[in-house]
């Protein structure tokens, strides 16, 4: 017996495989920041809108992601935000390079 959830998943993935321009869940995750920031063009935004209407997993992801971003934004006070903007790019790059060079970096 196929459940409603499995049927919806099968239909979503069938559509993604056969209709050009539809986003996969992986593609959705890649553009979610630009979508929230309003940086996508009208065609890309419509594709994300369609995907979130048809994919309950990504719809929940988008809702949670927005809440996390809003919460993170609220935790920074103005002086802290200004301090973060004044950090030199080469310092940030050096810190990230050192972190990535550590043994076991990136593994969980």
C-alpha positions in Angstrom: 0.0 0.0 0.0 1.4 3.3 -1.0 1.0 6.2 1.4 0.0 9.7 0.5 3.4 10.9 1.4 5.2 8.4 -0.8 2.9 9.2 -3.7 3.5 12.9 -3.4 7.3 12.3 -3.3 7.1 10.1 -6.4 5.0 12.7 -8.3 7.4 15.5 -7.3 10.5 13.6 -8.5 8.7 12.4 -11.6 7.9 16.0 -12.5 11.5 17.2 -11.7 12.9 14.5 -14.0 10.6 15.3 -17.0 9.8 19.0 -16.9 12.7 21.3 -17.6 13.0 24.3 -15.4 11.8 22.6 -12.2 14.1 22.7 -9.3 15.3 19.6 -7.4 15.5 19.8 -3.6 19.3 20.2 -3.9 19.0 23.1 -6.4 16.4 24.7 -4.0 18.9 24.5 -1.1 21.5 26.2 -3.3 19.4 29.2 -4.1 17.4 29.6 -0.8 19.6 32.5 0.4 19.2 34.5 -2.8 15.4 33.7 -2.7 15.0 35.1 0.8 17.1 38.1 0.0 15.1 38.9 -3.1 18.1 38.5 -5.4 16.5 36.1 -7.9 15.0 37.0 -11.2 11.3 36.5 -11.9 11.8 33.1 -13.7 14.0 31.7 -10.9 11.7 33.1 -8.2 8.7 31.4 -9.9 10.6 28.1 -10.0 11.4 28.4 -6.3 7.8 29.4 -5.5 6.5 26.3 -7.5 8.9 24.0 -5.8 7.9 25.2 -2.3 4.3 24.8 -3.2 4.8 21.2 -4.3 7.5 20.0 -1.9 6.5 19.9 1.7 10.0 19.1 2.9 11.5 22.2 1.3 8.5 24.3 2.4 9.3 23.4 6.0 13.0 23.9 5.3 12.3 27.5 4.0 10.2 28.3 7.0 12.8 27.1 9.5 15.6 28.7 7.5 13.9 32.1 7.6 13.3 31.8 11.4 17.0 30.9 12.0 18.1 33.9 9.8 15.8 36.2 11.6 17.0 35.0 15.0 20.6 35.3 14.0 20.0 38.9 12.8 18.3 39.8 16.1 21.3 38.5 18.1 23.6 41.1 16.6 23.4 44.5 18.0 24.4 47.4 15.8 27.9 47.9 17.3 28.6 44.2 16.8 27.4 44.2 13.2 29.6 47.2 12.5 32.6 45.5 14.1 32.0 42.4 11.9 31.9 44.5 8.8 35.3 46.1 9.6 37.1 42.7 9.8 39.6 42.6 6.9 38.9 40.1 4.2 42.4 38.8 4.2 42.1 38.0 8.0 38.9 36.1 7.4 40.5 34.2 4.5 43.5 33.3 6.7 41.3 32.0 9.5 39.2 29.9 7.1 42.3 28.5 5.5 43.8 27.6 8.9 40.5 26.0 9.9 40.4 23.9 6.7 44.0 22.9 7.1 43.4 21.3 10.5 43.2 17.5 10.6 39.6 16.3 10.5 38.3 19.7 9.3 34.9 19.5 7.7 34.1 16.0 9.0 31.3 15.4 11.5 
